[in-house]
Structures are given as C-alpha cells and as structure tokens.
Amino acid sequence: MRILFLGYWGLYDGLTTSTIFPHLRLLQAREDVDAIRLVTIERDTQAPTPLQFTPDFEANKISFQPLCSRPSSNVLLNKIEDFTRFPAELIKQVAEFKPDFLLARGAPAGALAYLVWQKTKLPFYVESFEPHADYMLESGVWRPYDPRYLFQRHWEKRQKQLARGLMPVAENYRRQLVAEGVPADRIATVPCSVDAHSFTFDLGARQRVRQRLGFGAGDIVGIYVGKFGGIYYDEEAFAVFRAAADHFGPSFRLILLTPDSQAEIQTKLQASGLTLGQTFITKAPHAEVPNYLSAADFAFATIKPAPCRLFCSAIKIGEYWANGLPVLLPPGIGDDSMIAEQEGGGAVFDLAKPASLKVALEQLTTLLAPADYRQRIKQLAVKHRSVARAREAYDALLRPS
C-alpha cells in the first residue's frame, strides 16, 4: 500500500509530534505498506524541508512534502485561501505519488481529503475524527454565521457519508455516529495514543527539575500543559489554580507549559493572587514535557465543557496519566471524565457548581496519598491510550483500492 498521510499542523507542532509520529511508526512497520508521504501544513514562510525524522523512521519508506500557507494577518482569509488552494496542490501530489488512499488526521484535514475525493475519487480515511465545527461553535471561537463553521460542518457531513473509514477518538462519538447511520463496520474508536514508555515517571528528572526551579522536595506541584482561551478555560483556569493554591496551602507550586505570552500569563497569575515565586512558566519542546510532568504531583486539564466535548480525547490527559498524574478536569470531557471518576484517574469539578471544586480537590488529595499512586494511574494510559488501539483499527479498516 502507498499512503498519503495528511496532517493539519506544522511539522514541528507538538500535535504532529505527539499524535501523528506514533502512527507513522505503526504504518512503516507494516509489511503491506510500501511507501508513505507525510503532508503537513506550514504556517511560516520557510517550510521545514528536508524533513528531519528521528532515527526510528525509515527514510526509504517515508517522504515529506509540505503545503505552505501564505502569510496573512486575516485568519478568516487565510483559512479560506487554504481550502481553495490546497486541494489543487494535493491533487498534484496524488498524481505524482500515486497513493492507494489518503489518511487524514482530524476533521479539518478530512475536509481537504473530501475535496480531493471530489475531483479524483481517491478513497480516504479520517482518524481522530471529531465534530470540529461544533467544538469551535460551542467554545465561542466561531459564530453560527461564520463561513468556517458553515463549510466545516458541511464537510464533516460529507466525511461521514463518503470516508472509507472513520476513527473517532471517543466511544461516546462512535455510538453517536452509529446512531446517525454511519455503518458500524466503517468505524473504529482510537483515543489519542500516548507512548507510555516515553512519558514514564523519572525520579531523577523530578529531582533535577525541582532543584532548578527552586521547588522543595515536599512541595505539592500542579502542572498545566497547553493554551488558554478558545476551547480551553482562560480566566476561569486561573481561578482553578488559585483554588488549588488555597487548598494545598503554602507548599503549592504551579508549572505552566504554554506557548502563550509569558507576560500575559504572569498578569493573569498576579490577578488571581498567585505569586511569581509559586509559579514557573515556559514553552517547552515536546521532548522535555515528561521531565516537567515527573516534577509534578498532579495535573490540570481545564477544557471548557460543551455538549460536543463528550466526543473528544485530549492528548494531554493521556500524557498526564502515562506519567502517573491524577487529573483535575471538568465533566463531560470525552470518555476521560468518566474514567477519572470510575477508575481513579483524577477528580471532576463543575464550575457551574462552585462547591464541586472544593470536593474535587479533597478527592485529589486522597488520590495522592498512596505511595504507589503513580504506578496505578499509569495503567490507565496503558489501558485506554495505548497505540495498540490504532494498530487494531488499521488492521480492521485499511485496505488498498
């Protein structure tokens, strides 16, 4: 098989590293896969070519060809230009590479795959399939009349109808798709996979990072990885951080790994009453994230609840669990909120019910008490986020034309 693998992020974006690369490793290991072309969307003027794969990628099996977005200060015009120009560029790649099918990562990439199908009838699959348009609407990022919402919603409908296979990230969404009439044999649930070995707790890293940051061995450290705003809480997240500081007292410390402006984050921390001495903010490469997780005791996943959030699978939660960290999170976040409640993977709070945050923090304290809590929680990542789920889905769905 020859596979054109289409991502929707840049080559060096953390989402590409954490969600696409593990699946490329699975695909290159298959004897029936002859060649893979990875296509990413680069938002910078200089595309990162040639592709610098890590040593476990086979250069003779995997090639790389980016789609380069033209810089624009207008996000809407930029996105429209992407979806009018990129299909034609992908069609040229199809003619050159001659894939058996296109495998798209995420519903926005799936939209491009569908637009290519319109012209070429090249079969396509969509993994990490989620109702992206409704996510953005319910999070307040898009409006009902926004062309991005209207087009993306239509394209998702066509993906459900025409994709040879869909790989939603949550069982909740698999059931919803079946209820909508998508044949069950065209669906396989694949939660966002995590390499549990790469994210394993490291005592040495814990000691080194804490010493470097000036955190004591007995401090209670919470960590958050990701952005603020959009589909994530913004000011509300800092209120949650403050509640944790109040709960744990003077020994509480906070690590924030975020691409957001440090100056803006510091302003929000100070407004919430957290001091600079209690916190550390940086933008860390994905390879360094496990070290920071090892330095922490628990993690935050401040994702905005919304009806469609039941259908998501946050990669950060899988990474937290792989490191043995219990997670403080809102209700209705994919399958994970239920797993946290039923299997001890964390504690759930609902900002619509202010008293629930205090209860969740008390539950979190209980989870942190056993000496072996990290080993137990790591098993949740092994059970629910193993890359083996993707291997099984590929075995069941992928086939040449």
C-alpha positions as CSV (number, residue, x, y, z in Angstrom):
1,M,0.0,0.0,0.0
2,R,1.0,3.6,-0.7
3,I,-0.4,6.1,1.8
4,L,-0.6,9.8,1.6
5,F,-0.9,10.9,5.3
6,L,-2.3,14.4,5.7
7,G,-1.9,16.4,9.0
8,Y,-3.3,19.8,9.7
9,W,-0.4,21.2,11.7
10,G,3.2,22.1,11.1
11,L,5.9,19.5,11.2
12,Y,7.3,20.8,14.4
13,D,4.0,21.5,16.1
14,G,3.6,19.5,19.3
15,L,0.4,17.9,18.0
16,T,2.3,16.5,15.0
17,T,5.0,15.1,17.2
18,S,2.6,13.6,19.8
19,T,-0.3,12.4,17.6
20,I,1.0,11.8,14.1
21,F,4.5,10.4,14.6
22,P,3.4,7.4,16.7
23,H,1.0,6.4,13.9
24,L,3.6,6.8,11.2
25,R,5.8,4.4,13.2
26,L,2.9,1.9,13.2
27,L,2.4,2.2,9.5
28,Q,6.0,2.0,8.5
29,A,6.3,-1.3,10.5
30,R,3.5,-2.9,8.4
31,E,4.9,-5.3,5.7
32,D,2.0,-4.3,3.4
33,V,2.9,-0.6,3.4
34,D,5.4,0.2,0.7
35,A,5.6,4.0,1.0
36,I,4.1,6.8,3.0
37,R,4.1,10.5,2.1
38,L,3.6,12.8,5.1
39,V,2.0,16.2,4.2
40,T,1.9,18.9,6.8
41,I,0.5,22.5,6.7
42,E,3.2,25.0,7.4
43,R,2.1,28.5,8.5
44,D,5.6,30.0,8.4
45,T,7.2,31.4,5.3
46,Q,10.0,28.9,5.4
47,A,8.9,25.3,5.2
48,P,11.0,22.8,7.1
49,T,12.5,20.8,4.3
50,P,14.1,18.3,4.2
51,L,12.2,16.5,6.9
52,Q,14.3,15.7,9.9
53,F,12.9,12.3,11.1
54,T,14.1,10.7,14.3
55,P,16.3,7.6,13.7
56,D,13.4,5.2,14.1
57,F,11.8,6.4,10.9
58,E,12.8,4.8,7.6
59,A,13.9,7.4,5.1
60,N,13.4,5.0,2.2
61,K,9.8,4.4,3.2
62,I,8.6,7.8,4.4
63,S,8.9,11.0,2.4
64,F,7.7,14.5,3.2
65,Q,6.1,17.3,1.2
66,P,4.5,20.3,3.0
67,L,1.7,22.5,2.0
68,C,2.8,26.1,2.6
69,S,0.2,28.6,3.8
70,R,0.6,32.1,2.6
71,P,1.1,34.5,5.5
72,S,-1.9,36.8,6.2
73,S,-3.0,38.9,9.1
74,N,-6.6,38.0,8.5
75,V,-7.2,34.5,9.9
76,L,-10.5,34.1,8.0
77,L,-9.0,34.9,4.7
78,N,-6.0,32.7,5.4
79,K,-8.2,29.7,6.1
80,I,-10.4,30.3,3.1
81,E,-7.3,30.5,0.9
82,D,-6.1,27.2,2.4
83,F,-9.2,25.4,1.4
84,T,-9.3,26.9,-2.1
85,R,-5.6,26.3,-3.0
86,F,-4.5,23.2,-1.1
87,P,-6.9,20.7,-2.7
88,A,-5.3,21.5,-6.1
89,E,-1.8,21.1,-4.7
90,L,-2.8,17.8,-3.1
91,I,-4.3,16.6,-6.4
92,K,-0.9,17.2,-8.0
93,Q,0.8,15.2,-5.2
94,V,-1.7,12.4,-5.7
95,A,-0.8,12.3,-9.4
96,E,2.9,12.2,-8.6
97,F,2.9,9.9,-5.6
98,K,0.0,7.6,-6.7
99,P,-1.3,6.6,-3.2
100,D,-3.9,3.9,-2.7
101,F,-5.7,6.2,-0.3
102,L,-5.4,9.4,1.7
103,L,-5.3,9.1,5.5
104,A,-6.2,12.4,7.2
105,R,-5.6,13.3,10.8
106,G,-8.6,15.2,12.2
107,A,-11.8,16.6,10.6
108,P,-10.2,19.7,9.1
109,A,-7.6,17.6,7.3
110,G,-10.5,15.3,6.5
111,A,-12.2,18.2,4.8
112,L,-9.3,18.6,2.5
113,A,-9.3,14.8,1.8
114,Y,-13.0,15.1,0.8
115,L,-12.3,18.0,-1.5
116,V,-9.6,15.8,-3.2
117,W,-12.1,12.9,-3.4
118,Q,-14.5,15.2,-5.2
119,K,-12.0,15.6,-8.1
120,T,-10.2,12.3,-8.0
121,K,-12.4,9.8,-6.2
122,L,-9.3,8.8,-4.2
123,P,-10.5,6.8,-1.2
124,F,-9.9,8.4,2.1
125,Y,-9.9,7.7,5.8
126,V,-10.2,10.1,8.7
127,E,-8.6,9.3,12.1
128,S,-9.0,11.5,15.2
129,F,-12.4,12.3,13.7
130,E,-14.4,14.7,15.9
131,P,-17.2,17.3,15.3
132,H,-14.7,20.1,14.9
133,A,-17.2,22.6,13.7
134,D,-19.5,22.2,16.7
135,Y,-16.4,22.3,19.0
136,M,-15.5,25.7,17.7
137,L,-19.1,27.0,17.8
138,E,-19.8,25.8,21.3
139,S,-16.4,27.2,22.5
140,G,-17.3,30.6,21.2
141,V,-14.4,30.7,18.7
142,W,-16.8,30.6,15.7
143,R,-20.3,32.0,15.3
144,P,-23.2,30.3,13.5
145,Y,-22.9,32.6,10.5
146,D,-19.0,32.2,10.3
147,P,-18.1,30.7,6.9
148,R,-15.6,28.5,8.6
149,Y,-18.3,26.9,10.7
150,L,-20.8,26.5,7.8
151,F,-18.2,24.9,5.5
152,Q,-16.6,22.7,8.1
153,R,-19.9,21.4,9.2
154,H,-20.9,20.5,5.7
155,W,-17.5,18.9,5.0
156,E,-17.9,16.8,8.2
157,K,-21.3,15.6,7.0
158,R,-19.7,14.5,3.7
159,Q,-16.9,12.7,5.5
160,K,-19.4,10.7,7.4
161,Q,-21.1,9.7,4.2
162,L,-18.0,9.1,2.0
163,A,-15.0,8.2,4.0
164,R,-14.0,4.6,3.7
165,G,-13.3,4.5,7.4
166,L,-13.7,6.9,10.4
167,M,-11.6,6.6,13.6
168,P,-13.3,8.7,16.3
169,V,-11.3,9.3,19.5
170,A,-14.1,8.5,22.0
171,E,-16.6,5.7,22.4
172,N,-19.2,8.3,23.0
173,Y,-18.8,9.6,19.4
174,R,-18.6,6.1,17.9
175,R,-22.1,5.4,19.4
176,Q,-23.3,8.8,18.1
177,L,-22.0,8.1,14.6
178,V,-23.8,4.7,14.5
179,A,-27.0,6.4,15.7
180,E,-26.6,8.9,12.8
181,G,-26.5,6.0,10.3
182,V,-22.8,5.5,9.7
183,P,-22.2,1.8,9.3
184,A,-20.6,0.3,12.4
185,D,-18.0,-1.7,10.3
186,R,-16.6,1.6,9.0
187,I,-15.9,2.9,12.5
188,A,-13.1,2.1,15.0
189,T,-12.5,4.1,18.2
190,V,-8.9,5.2,18.5
191,P,-8.3,7.5,21.5
192,C,-5.4,9.9,21.1
193,S,-2.5,7.4,21.5
194,V,0.4,8.0,24.0
195,D,3.7,6.3,24.2
196,A,3.5,5.3,27.9
197,H,7.2,4.4,27.9
198,S,8.3,7.9,26.8
199,F,6.2,9.6,29.4
200,T,7.1,7.2,32.3
201,F,7.8,8.9,35.6
202,D,11.5,9.7,36.1
203,L,12.7,10.2,39.7
204,G,16.0,11.7,38.6
205,A,14.2,14.2,36.3
206,R,11.9,15.1,39.2
207,Q,14.7,16.0,41.5
208,R,16.7,17.9,38.8
209,V,13.7,20.0,37.6
210,R,12.6,20.8,41.1
211,Q,16.0,21.8,42.1
212,R,16.4,24.0,39.1
213,L,13.0,25.7,39.7
214,G,13.7,26.2,43.4
215,F,10.8,23.9,44.4
216,G,11.2,21.8,47.6
217,A,11.0,18.1,47.7
218,G,7.9,18.3,49.9
219,D,6.1,20.9,47.7
220,I,2.8,19.9,46.1
221,V,3.2,20.8,42.4
222,G,0.4,21.1,39.9
223,I,1.1,21.3,36.2
224,Y,-0.8,22.5,33.1
225,V,0.3,21.9,29.5
226,G,-1.3,23.9,26.7
227,K,-3.0,27.1,25.7
228,F,-5.6,29.3,27.3
229,G,-8.8,30.5,25.7
230,G,-10.7,29.1,22.7
231,I,-11.8,25.6,23.7
232,Y,-9.9,25.9,27.0
233,Y,-10.7,27.9,30.0
234,D,-8.9,31.3,30.3
235,E,-9.6,33.4,33.4
236,E,-11.5,30.5,34.8
237,A,-8.4,28.4,34.7
238,F,-6.5,30.8,36.9
239,A,-9.4,30.7,39.4
240,V,-9.0,26.9,39.5
241,F,-5.2,27.3,40.0
242,R,-5.9,29.7,42.9
243,A,-8.4,27.3,44.4
244,A,-5.7,24.6,44.3
245,A,-3.2,27.0,46.0
246,D,-5.7,27.8,48.7
247,H,-6.4,24.1,49.2
248,F,-2.8,22.9,49.4
249,G,-1.5,26.0,51.2
250,P,2.0,27.5,51.2
251,S,3.6,24.3,49.8
252,F,1.6,24.6,46.5
253,R,3.6,25.3,43.3
254,L,2.5,25.6,39.7
255,I,4.2,24.7,36.4
256,L,2.7,26.1,33.2
257,L,4.0,24.8,29.9
258,T,2.3,27.1,27.3
259,P,3.0,28.8,24.0
260,D,1.0,31.8,25.2
261,S,2.7,35.1,26.0
262,Q,4.5,34.8,29.3
263,A,3.8,38.5,30.1
264,E,0.1,37.9,29.7
265,I,0.2,34.7,31.8
266,Q,2.1,36.5,34.6
267,T,-0.5,39.3,34.6
268,K,-3.3,36.7,35.0
269,L,-1.5,34.8,37.7
270,Q,-0.9,38.0,39.7
271,A,-4.6,39.0,39.2
272,S,-5.6,35.6,40.7
273,G,-3.3,36.2,43.7
274,L,-0.6,33.7,42.8
275,T,3.0,35.0,43.2
276,L,5.8,34.6,40.8
277,G,7.7,32.6,43.5
278,Q,4.9,30.0,43.4
279,T,4.9,29.5,39.6
280,F,7.1,28.7,36.6
281,I,6.1,29.4,33.0
282,T,7.9,28.3,29.9
283,K,7.3,27.0,26.4
284,A,8.8,23.5,26.5
285,P,9.7,21.3,23.5
286,H,7.5,18.2,23.5
287,A,10.6,16.0,24.3
288,E,11.0,17.9,27.6
289,V,7.4,17.6,28.7
290,P,7.9,14.3,30.5
291,N,10.6,15.8,32.7
292,Y,8.3,18.5,33.9
293,L,5.5,16.1,34.4
294,S,7.8,14.0,36.6
295,A,8.4,17.1,38.7
296,A,4.7,17.5,39.3
297,D,2.3,15.6,41.6
298,F,-1.0,16.2,39.7
299,A,-2.2,17.9,36.6
300,F,-4.9,20.3,35.4
301,A,-7.0,19.8,32.2
302,T,-9.1,23.0,32.1
303,I,-11.0,22.2,28.9
304,K,-14.3,24.1,28.5
305,P,-17.3,21.7,28.9
306,A,-19.7,21.7,26.0
307,P,-22.1,19.1,24.5
308,C,-19.6,18.1,21.8
309,R,-16.7,17.8,24.3
310,L,-18.1,14.3,25.0
311,F,-16.6,13.3,21.7
312,C,-13.0,14.5,22.3
313,S,-9.8,12.8,23.5
314,A,-7.3,15.3,24.9
315,I,-3.8,14.1,24.2
316,K,-2.6,15.9,27.4
317,I,-4.8,13.8,29.6
318,G,-3.2,10.6,28.2
319,E,0.3,12.0,28.7
320,Y,-0.6,13.0,32.3
321,W,-1.8,9.5,33.0
322,A,1.2,7.9,31.4
323,N,3.4,9.8,33.9
324,G,1.2,8.7,36.7
325,L,-0.5,12.0,37.4
326,P,-4.1,12.3,38.6
327,V,-6.0,14.9,36.6
328,L,-8.3,17.7,37.8
329,L,-10.8,18.2,35.0
330,P,-14.4,19.3,34.2
331,P,-17.3,16.9,33.5
332,G,-18.1,15.6,30.0
333,I,-14.6,15.6,28.6
334,G,-14.7,12.7,26.1
335,D,-14.5,9.3,27.9
336,D,-11.9,10.7,30.3
337,S,-14.1,12.4,32.9
338,M,-15.9,9.1,33.4
339,I,-12.6,7.2,33.6
340,A,-11.4,9.7,36.1
341,E,-14.4,9.2,38.3
342,Q,-14.9,5.5,37.9
343,E,-11.2,4.3,37.8
344,G,-9.5,6.8,40.0
345,G,-7.7,8.8,37.3
346,G,-8.5,12.1,38.8
347,A,-11.2,14.3,40.2
348,V,-14.0,16.1,38.3
349,F,-15.2,19.7,39.1
350,D,-18.0,21.7,37.6
351,L,-17.7,25.5,37.7
352,A,-21.5,25.7,37.4
353,K,-21.5,24.1,40.8
354,P,-18.8,26.1,42.8
355,A,-18.8,23.7,45.8
356,S,-17.7,20.9,43.5
357,L,-14.2,22.3,43.1
358,K,-13.6,22.0,46.8
359,V,-14.9,18.4,46.8
360,A,-12.7,17.6,43.8
361,L,-9.6,19.0,45.4
362,E,-10.3,16.8,48.5
363,Q,-10.7,13.8,46.3
364,L,-7.4,14.7,44.6
365,T,-5.7,14.8,48.0
366,T,-7.0,11.3,48.7
367,L,-5.6,10.1,45.3
368,L,-2.2,11.5,46.1
369,A,-1.9,9.7,49.5
370,P,-0.8,6.2,48.5
371,A,2.9,5.8,47.8
372,D,2.2,3.8,44.6
373,Y,-0.4,6.2,43.1
374,R,1.7,6.9,40.1
375,Q,2.2,3.3,39.1
376,R,-1.5,2.7,39.4
377,I,-2.6,5.7,37.4
378,K,0.0,4.9,34.6
379,Q,-2.0,1.8,33.9
380,L,-4.9,3.9,32.8
381,A,-2.8,5.2,30.0
382,V,-1.7,1.7,29.1
383,K,-5.4,0.5,29.2
384,H,-7.1,3.4,27.5
385,R,-4.4,5.3,25.4
386,S,-2.2,2.5,24.0
387,V,-1.0,2.9,20.4
388,A,-2.2,-0.7,20.1
389,R,-5.7,0.7,19.6
390,A,-4.6,2.4,16.4
391,R,-2.9,-0.8,15.2
392,E,-6.1,-2.7,15.7
393,A,-8.1,0.0,13.8
394,Y,-5.6,0.0,10.9
395,D,-5.8,-3.8,10.7
396,A,-9.6,-3.6,10.6
397,L,-10.1,-0.7,8.2
398,L,-7.1,0.0,5.9
399,R,-7.0,-1.7,2.6
400,P,-5.8,-0.7,-0.9
401,S,-8.1,0.4,-3.6
